[in-house]
Protein backbone atom coordinates (compact mmCIF):
# COMPACT_ATOMS: atom_id res chain seq x y z
CA UNK A 1 0.00 0.00 0.00
CA UNK A 2 0.93 3.61 -0.53
CA UNK A 3 -0.42 5.54 2.46
CA UNK A 4 -0.71 9.32 2.41
CA UNK A 5 -2.04 12.29 4.32
CA UNK A 6 -3.36 15.24 2.34
CA UNK A 7 -4.76 18.71 2.93
CA UNK A 8 -3.79 21.91 4.67
CA UNK A 9 -0.99 21.75 7.21
CA UNK A 10 -2.39 20.61 10.54
CA UNK A 11 -5.66 19.51 8.93
CA UNK A 12 -4.51 16.55 6.84
CA UNK A 13 -6.80 13.63 6.07
CA UNK A 14 -5.73 10.00 5.64
CA UNK A 15 -5.65 8.45 2.20
CA UNK A 16 -4.02 5.93 -0.07
CA UNK A 17 -2.81 5.81 -3.65
CA UNK A 18 -4.55 3.09 -5.69
CA UNK A 19 -3.02 0.97 -8.45
CA UNK A 20 -3.93 3.59 -11.07
CA UNK A 21 -2.24 6.37 -9.11
CA UNK A 22 -5.49 7.94 -7.89
CA UNK A 23 -5.61 9.47 -4.41
CA UNK A 24 -8.40 7.84 -2.38
CA UNK A 25 -9.90 9.14 0.87
CA UNK A 26 -9.55 6.85 3.90
CA UNK A 27 -11.24 9.13 6.44
CA UNK A 28 -14.38 6.99 6.44
CA UNK A 29 -12.37 4.12 7.89
CA UNK A 30 -9.56 5.64 9.98
CA UNK A 31 -9.09 8.99 11.69
CA UNK A 32 -5.43 9.27 10.65
CA UNK A 33 -2.35 7.29 9.63
CA UNK A 34 -0.74 6.71 13.01
CA UNK A 35 0.61 3.99 15.27
CA UNK A 36 -2.42 1.73 14.85
CA UNK A 37 -2.29 1.91 11.06
CA UNK A 38 1.49 1.31 10.97
CA UNK A 39 1.15 -1.93 12.94
CA UNK A 40 0.86 -5.28 11.21
CA UNK A 41 -2.77 -5.60 12.35
CA UNK A 42 -3.60 -2.08 11.21
CA UNK A 43 -2.05 -2.65 7.80
CA UNK A 44 -4.00 -5.88 7.46
CA UNK A 45 -7.28 -4.04 8.10
CA UNK A 46 -6.45 -1.39 5.51
CA UNK A 47 -5.31 -3.98 3.00
CA UNK A 48 -8.72 -5.66 3.26
CA UNK A 49 -10.41 -2.54 1.89
CA UNK A 50 -11.24 -2.35 -1.81
CA UNK A 51 -9.63 0.90 -3.02
CA UNK A 52 -12.25 1.20 -5.79
CA UNK A 53 -14.92 1.72 -3.11
CA UNK A 54 -13.06 4.63 -1.50
CA UNK A 55 -13.92 8.20 -2.60
CA UNK A 56 -11.50 9.61 -5.17
CA UNK A 57 -9.99 12.95 -4.14
CA UNK A 58 -10.40 15.69 -6.73
CA UNK A 59 -7.66 18.07 -7.78
CA UNK A 60 -4.11 18.05 -6.49
CA UNK A 61 -4.22 18.79 -2.75
CA UNK A 62 -1.10 19.43 -0.72
CA UNK A 63 0.50 16.25 0.58
CA UNK A 64 1.58 16.24 4.19
CA UNK A 65 3.88 13.90 6.07
CA UNK A 66 2.28 10.51 5.27
CA UNK A 67 2.04 9.31 8.88
CA UNK A 68 1.99 10.70 12.42
CA UNK A 69 3.54 9.67 15.70
CA UNK A 70 7.19 10.41 14.92
CA UNK A 71 8.98 10.57 18.28
CA UNK A 72 12.46 10.86 16.75
CA UNK A 73 14.46 10.93 13.54
CA UNK A 74 17.76 9.08 13.60
CA UNK A 75 20.24 9.94 10.86
CA UNK A 76 23.00 7.69 9.59
CA UNK A 77 25.99 9.57 8.22
CA UNK A 78 28.58 8.54 5.62
CA UNK A 79 26.68 5.36 4.75
CA UNK A 80 27.48 5.28 1.01
CA UNK A 81 30.96 4.30 -0.03
CA UNK A 82 31.21 6.88 -2.81
CA UNK A 83 29.91 9.64 -0.52
CA UNK A 84 32.49 8.84 2.19
CA UNK A 85 35.21 9.10 -0.45
CA UNK A 86 33.68 12.33 -1.76
CA UNK A 87 33.75 13.77 1.77
CA UNK A 88 37.40 12.65 2.09
CA UNK A 89 36.53 10.67 5.22
CA UNK A 90 37.36 7.04 6.08
CA UNK A 91 34.80 4.28 5.58
CA UNK A 92 33.08 3.99 8.99
CA UNK A 93 33.68 0.83 11.00
CA UNK A 94 30.28 1.32 12.66
CA UNK A 95 27.25 3.41 11.64
CA UNK A 96 27.65 7.14 12.34
CA UNK A 97 24.51 8.36 14.13
CA UNK A 98 23.00 11.81 14.62
CA UNK A 99 19.54 13.14 15.49
CA UNK A 100 17.25 15.49 13.62
CA UNK A 101 14.72 17.56 15.58
CA UNK A 102 11.10 16.59 14.97
CA UNK A 103 10.35 20.29 14.38
CA UNK A 104 12.24 19.96 11.08
CA UNK A 105 9.55 17.67 9.61
CA UNK A 106 7.58 18.96 6.62
CA UNK A 107 5.52 17.63 3.75
CA UNK A 108 7.30 16.42 0.62
CA UNK A 109 6.62 19.53 -1.44
CA UNK A 110 6.68 22.21 1.23
CA UNK A 111 9.39 24.88 0.82
CA UNK A 112 12.88 24.61 2.28
CA UNK A 113 13.45 27.53 4.65
CA UNK A 114 16.97 28.92 4.41
CA UNK A 115 18.04 29.56 8.03
CA UNK A 116 19.16 33.00 9.07
CA UNK A 117 22.95 33.10 8.71
CA UNK A 118 23.06 30.11 6.35
CA UNK A 119 25.97 30.02 3.89
CA UNK A 120 26.23 26.32 2.98
CA UNK A 121 22.73 24.91 2.52
CA UNK A 122 23.01 21.40 1.10
CA UNK A 123 20.85 18.61 -0.32
CA UNK A 124 20.84 14.88 0.55
CA UNK A 125 18.43 12.39 -1.06
CA UNK A 126 17.86 9.42 1.23
CA UNK A 127 15.83 6.29 1.80
CA UNK A 128 13.79 6.55 4.99
CA UNK A 129 12.94 3.52 7.15
CA UNK A 130 9.68 3.81 9.13
CA UNK A 131 9.40 1.68 12.27
CA UNK A 132 6.16 -0.26 12.78
CA UNK A 133 6.43 -1.56 16.34
CA UNK A 134 8.41 -1.06 19.53
CA UNK A 135 11.95 -2.20 18.87
CA UNK A 136 14.93 -2.73 21.13
CA UNK A 137 17.97 -4.99 20.80
CA UNK A 138 16.57 -6.60 17.65
CA UNK A 139 18.86 -8.91 15.69
CA UNK A 140 19.82 -8.20 12.11
CA UNK A 141 17.91 -11.30 11.03
CA UNK A 142 14.65 -10.02 12.52
CA UNK A 143 15.17 -6.28 12.09
CA UNK A 144 13.08 -5.79 8.95
CA UNK A 145 10.13 -7.51 10.64
CA UNK A 146 9.93 -4.36 12.77
CA UNK A 147 9.69 -2.05 9.75
CA UNK A 148 6.29 -0.65 8.71
CA UNK A 149 7.54 0.64 5.38
CA UNK A 150 9.82 3.00 3.50
CA UNK A 151 9.67 6.57 2.23
CA UNK A 152 11.64 9.28 0.46
CA UNK A 153 13.51 11.46 2.96
CA UNK A 154 15.35 14.69 2.18
CA UNK A 155 18.06 15.20 4.80
CA UNK A 156 18.50 18.93 4.20
CA UNK A 157 21.71 20.12 5.88
CA UNK A 158 23.53 23.35 6.65
CA UNK A 159 27.22 22.42 6.40
CA UNK A 160 28.65 25.51 8.08
CA UNK A 161 26.38 24.91 11.08
CA UNK A 162 27.19 21.19 10.99
CA UNK A 163 30.97 21.34 10.66
CA UNK A 164 32.20 24.83 11.50
CA UNK A 165 30.15 25.67 14.61
CA UNK A 166 31.70 23.46 17.30
CA UNK A 167 31.56 20.03 15.73
CA UNK A 168 28.02 18.96 16.57
CA UNK A 169 26.26 17.60 13.48
CA UNK A 170 22.80 18.19 14.99
CA UNK A 171 23.22 21.97 14.61
CA UNK A 172 23.17 21.63 10.85
CA UNK A 173 20.52 18.94 10.65
CA UNK A 174 17.49 20.01 12.66
CA UNK A 175 16.56 23.46 11.35
CA UNK A 176 12.96 24.12 10.39
CA UNK A 177 11.98 22.39 7.10
CA UNK A 178 15.12 20.21 7.05
CA UNK A 179 13.12 16.95 7.03
CA UNK A 180 10.69 16.61 4.09
CA UNK A 181 9.05 13.16 4.22
CA UNK A 182 6.91 11.48 1.57
CA UNK A 183 5.02 11.75 -0.72
CA UNK A 184 3.76 8.48 0.71
CA UNK A 185 4.66 5.60 2.97
CA UNK A 186 5.10 2.40 0.98
CA UNK A 187 4.45 -0.62 3.18
CA UNK A 188 7.22 -3.17 3.58
CA UNK A 189 5.43 -5.88 1.60
CA UNK A 190 5.71 -3.76 -1.56
CA UNK A 191 9.48 -3.25 -1.31
CA UNK A 192 11.07 -6.54 -2.34
CA UNK A 193 14.64 -5.48 -1.57
CA UNK A 194 15.45 -2.13 0.06
CA UNK A 195 19.09 -2.62 -0.99
CA UNK A 196 18.24 -2.40 -4.69
CA UNK A 197 16.51 0.99 -4.97
CA UNK A 198 17.71 3.78 -7.25
CA UNK A 199 17.71 7.26 -5.73
CA UNK A 200 18.39 10.59 -7.40
CA UNK A 201 18.24 14.35 -6.90
CA UNK A 202 18.14 17.36 -9.27
CA UNK A 203 18.80 21.03 -8.53
CA UNK A 204 17.21 23.42 -11.05
CA UNK A 205 16.89 20.52 -13.49
CA UNK A 206 20.53 19.40 -13.24
CA UNK A 207 21.18 15.88 -11.97
CA UNK A 208 23.33 16.02 -8.85
CA UNK A 209 22.83 12.60 -7.25
CA UNK A 210 22.14 9.30 -9.00
CA UNK A 211 22.95 6.09 -7.17
CA UNK A 212 21.52 2.91 -5.68
CA UNK A 213 21.00 1.71 -2.12
CA UNK A 214 23.28 -1.22 -3.02
CA UNK A 215 26.18 1.20 -2.35
CA UNK A 216 25.24 1.43 1.33
CA UNK A 217 28.00 0.44 3.72
CA UNK A 218 25.47 -0.76 6.32
CA UNK A 219 22.21 -2.31 5.10
CA UNK A 220 18.74 -1.35 6.33
CA UNK A 221 18.61 -4.48 8.50
CA UNK A 222 22.02 -3.72 10.01
CA UNK A 223 21.02 -0.13 10.70
CA UNK A 224 17.74 -0.98 12.46
CA UNK A 225 19.50 -3.60 14.58
CA UNK A 226 22.37 -1.25 15.43
CA UNK A 227 20.23 1.75 16.38
CA UNK A 228 17.92 -0.43 18.51
CA UNK A 229 20.92 -1.30 20.67
CA UNK A 230 21.24 2.35 21.74
CA UNK A 231 17.62 3.48 22.03
CA UNK A 232 14.10 2.10 21.89
CA UNK A 233 12.50 2.71 18.52
CA UNK A 234 8.77 3.41 18.53
CA UNK A 235 6.15 3.12 15.78
CA UNK A 236 6.49 6.05 13.41
CA UNK A 237 10.15 6.68 14.18
CA UNK A 238 12.21 7.37 11.09
CA UNK A 239 15.75 6.32 10.30
CA UNK A 240 17.24 8.21 7.35
CA UNK A 241 19.84 5.85 5.95
CA UNK A 242 22.47 8.13 4.44
CA UNK A 243 23.01 9.84 1.11
CA UNK A 244 25.04 8.93 -1.97
CA UNK A 245 27.72 11.01 -3.66
CA UNK A 246 26.90 14.28 -5.39
CA UNK A 247 26.02 16.54 -2.46
CA UNK A 248 26.81 20.24 -2.62
CA UNK A 249 29.65 19.93 -0.11
CA UNK A 250 31.44 17.52 -2.45
CA UNK A 251 30.84 19.76 -5.47
CA UNK A 252 31.69 23.03 -3.72
CA UNK A 253 28.27 24.54 -4.50
CA UNK A 254 25.26 25.16 -2.29
CA UNK A 255 21.57 25.99 -2.51
CA UNK A 256 20.46 29.59 -3.06
CA UNK A 257 17.13 31.35 -2.59
CA UNK A 258 14.80 30.38 -5.41
CA UNK A 259 16.54 27.10 -6.22
CA UNK A 260 14.24 24.18 -6.99
CA UNK A 261 15.08 20.67 -5.78
CA UNK A 262 13.50 17.44 -7.07
CA UNK A 263 14.35 14.02 -5.68
CA UNK A 264 13.00 10.51 -5.58
CA UNK A 265 13.55 6.89 -4.67
CA UNK A 266 12.54 4.06 -6.97
CA UNK A 267 8.99 2.94 -6.19
CA UNK A 268 8.60 5.43 -3.34
CA UNK A 269 7.63 8.59 -5.23
CA UNK A 270 9.13 12.03 -5.70
CA UNK A 271 9.48 15.30 -3.81
CA UNK A 272 9.92 18.87 -5.03
CA UNK A 273 10.88 21.91 -2.96
CA UNK A 274 11.80 25.53 -3.56
CA UNK A 275 14.25 27.36 -1.30
CA UNK A 276 12.77 30.44 0.41
CA UNK A 277 13.96 32.76 3.17
CA UNK A 278 13.13 32.05 6.81
CA UNK A 279 11.01 34.68 8.50
C-alpha positions in Angstrom: 0.0 0.0 0.0 0.9 3.6 -0.5 -0.4 5.5 2.5 -0.7 9.3 2.4 -2.0 12.3 4.3 -3.4 15.2 2.3 -4.8 18.7 2.9 -3.8 21.9 4.7 -1.0 21.7 7.2 -2.4 20.6 10.5 -5.7 19.5 8.9 -4.5 16.6 6.8 -6.8 13.6 6.1 -5.7 10.0 5.6 -5.6 8.4 2.2 -4.0 5.9 -0.1 -2.8 5.8 -3.6 -4.5 3.1 -5.7 -3.0 1.0 -8.5 -3.9 3.6 -11.1 -2.2 6.4 -9.1 -5.5 7.9 -7.9 -5.6 9.5 -4.4 -8.4 7.8 -2.4 -9.9 9.1 0.9 -9.6 6.8 3.9 -11.2 9.1 6.4 -14.4 7.0 6.4 -12.4 4.1 7.9 -9.6 5.6 10.0 -9.1 9.0 11.7 -5.4 9.3 10.7 -2.4 7.3 9.6 -0.7 6.7 13.0 0.6 4.0 15.3 -2.4 1.7 14.8 -2.3 1.9 11.1 1.5 1.3 11.0 1.2 -1.9 12.9 0.9 -5.3 11.2 -2.8 -5.6 12.3 -3.6 -2.1 11.2 -2.1 -2.7 7.8 -4.0 -5.9 7.5 -7.3 -4.0 8.1 -6.5 -1.4 5.5 -5.3 -4.0 3.0 -8.7 -5.7 3.3 -10.4 -2.5 1.9 -11.2 -2.3 -1.8 -9.6 0.9 -3.0 -12.2 1.2 -5.8 -14.9 1.7 -3.1 -13.1 4.6 -1.5 -13.9 8.2 -2.6 -11.5 9.6 -5.2 -10.0 13.0 -4.1 -10.4 15.7 -6.7 -7.7 18.1 -7.8 -4.1 18.0 -6.5 -4.2 18.8 -2.8 -1.1 19.4 -0.7 0.5 16.3 0.6 1.6 16.2 4.2 3.9 13.9 6.1 2.3 10.5 5.3 2.0 9.3 8.9 2.0 10.7 12.4 3.5 9.7 15.7 7.2 10.4 14.9 9.0 10.6 18.3 12.5 10.9 16.8 14.5 10.9 13.5 17.8 9.1 13.6 20.2 9.9 10.9 23.0 7.7 9.6 26.0 9.6 8.2 28.6 8.5 5.6 26.7 5.4 4.8 27.5 5.3 1.0 31.0 4.3 0.0 31.2 6.9 -2.8 29.9 9.6 -0.5 32.5 8.8 2.2 35.2 9.1 -0.5 33.7 12.3 -1.8 33.7 13.8 1.8 37.4 12.6 2.1 36.5 10.7 5.2 37.4 7.0 6.1 34.8 4.3 5.6 33.1 4.0 9.0 33.7 0.8 11.0 30.3 1.3 12.7 27.3 3.4 11.6 27.6 7.1 12.3 24.5 8.4 14.1 23.0 11.8 14.6 19.5 13.1 15.5 17.2 15.5 13.6 14.7 17.6 15.6 11.1 16.6 15.0 10.4 20.3 14.4 12.2 20.0 11.1 9.5 17.7 9.6 7.6 19.0 6.6 5.5 17.6 3.8 7.3 16.4 0.6 6.6 19.5 -1.4 6.7 22.2 1.2 9.4 24.9 0.8 12.9 24.6 2.3 13.4 27.5 4.6 17.0 28.9 4.4 18.0 29.6 8.0 19.2 33.0 9.1 23.0 33.1 8.7 23.1 30.1 6.3 26.0 30.0 3.9 26.2 26.3 3.0 22.7 24.9 2.5 23.0 21.4 1.1 20.8 18.6 -0.3 20.8 14.9 0.5 18.4 12.4 -1.1 17.9 9.4 1.2 15.8 6.3 1.8 13.8 6.5 5.0 12.9 3.5 7.2 9.7 3.8 9.1 9.4 1.7 12.3 6.2 -0.3 12.8 6.4 -1.6 16.3 8.4 -1.1 19.5 11.9 -2.2 18.9 14.9 -2.7 21.1 18.0 -5.0 20.8 16.6 -6.6 17.6 18.9 -8.9 15.7 19.8 -8.2 12.1 17.9 -11.3 11.0 14.6 -10.0 12.5 15.2 -6.3 12.1 13.1 -5.8 9.0 10.1 -7.5 10.6 9.9 -4.4 12.8 9.7 -2.0 9.7 6.3 -0.7 8.7 7.5 0.6 5.4 9.8 3.0 3.5 9.7 6.6 2.2 11.6 9.3 0.5 13.5 11.5 3.0 15.4 14.7 2.2 18.1 15.2 4.8 18.5 18.9 4.2 21.7 20.1 5.9 23.5 23.3 6.6 27.2 22.4 6.4 28.6 25.5 8.1 26.4 24.9 11.1 27.2 21.2 11.0 31.0 21.3 10.7 32.2 24.8 11.5 30.2 25.7 14.6 31.7 23.5 17.3 31.6 20.0 15.7 28.0 19.0 16.6 26.3 17.6 13.5 22.8 18.2 15.0 23.2 22.0 14.6 23.2 21.6 10.8 20.5 18.9 10.7 17.5 20.0 12.7 16.6 23.5 11.3 13.0 24.1 10.4 12.0 22.4 7.1 15.1 20.2 7.1 13.1 16.9 7.0 10.7 16.6 4.1 9.0 13.2 4.2 6.9 11.5 1.6 5.0 11.8 -0.7 3.8 8.5 0.7 4.7 5.6 3.0 5.1 2.4 1.0 4.5 -0.6 3.2 7.2 -3.2 3.6 5.4 -5.9 1.6 5.7 -3.8 -1.6 9.5 -3.3 -1.3 11.1 -6.5 -2.3 14.6 -5.5 -1.6 15.4 -2.1 0.1 19.1 -2.6 -1.0 18.2 -2.4 -4.7 16.5 1.0 -5.0 17.7 3.8 -7.3 17.7 7.3 -5.7 18.4 10.6 -7.4 18.2 14.4 -6.9 18.1 17.4 -9.3 18.8 21.0 -8.5 17.2 23.4 -11.0 16.9 20.5 -13.5 20.5 19.4 -13.2 21.2 15.9 -12.0 23.3 16.0 -8.8 22.8 12.6 -7.2 22.1 9.3 -9.0 22.9 6.1 -7.2 21.5 2.9 -5.7 21.0 1.7 -2.1 23.3 -1.2 -3.0 26.2 1.2 -2.4 25.2 1.4 1.3 28.0 0.4 3.7 25.5 -0.8 6.3 22.2 -2.3 5.1 18.7 -1.4 6.3 18.6 -4.5 8.5 22.0 -3.7 10.0 21.0 -0.1 10.7 17.7 -1.0 12.5 19.5 -3.6 14.6 22.4 -1.3 15.4 20.2 1.7 16.4 17.9 -0.4 18.5 20.9 -1.3 20.7 21.2 2.3 21.7 17.6 3.5 22.0 14.1 2.1 21.9 12.5 2.7 18.5 8.8 3.4 18.5 6.2 3.1 15.8 6.5 6.1 13.4 10.1 6.7 14.2 12.2 7.4 11.1 15.8 6.3 10.3 17.2 8.2 7.3 19.8 5.9 6.0 22.5 8.1 4.4 23.0 9.8 1.1 25.0 8.9 -2.0 27.7 11.0 -3.7 26.9 14.3 -5.4 26.0 16.5 -2.5 26.8 20.2 -2.6 29.7 19.9 -0.1 31.4 17.5 -2.4 30.8 19.8 -5.5 31.7 23.0 -3.7 28.3 24.5 -4.5 25.3 25.2 -2.3 21.6 26.0 -2.5 20.5 29.6 -3.1 17.1 31.3 -2.6 14.8 30.4 -5.4 16.5 27.1 -6.2 14.2 24.2 -7.0 15.1 20.7 -5.8 13.5 17.4 -7.1 14.3 14.0 -5.7 13.0 10.5 -5.6 13.6 6.9 -4.7 12.5 4.1 -7.0 9.0 2.9 -6.2 8.6 5.4 -3.3 7.6 8.6 -5.2 9.1 12.0 -5.7 9.5 15.3 -3.8 9.9 18.9 -5.0 10.9 21.9 -3.0 11.8 25.5 -3.6 14.3 27.4 -1.3 12.8 30.4 0.4 14.0 32.8 3.2 13.1 32.0 6.8 11.0 34.7 8.5 
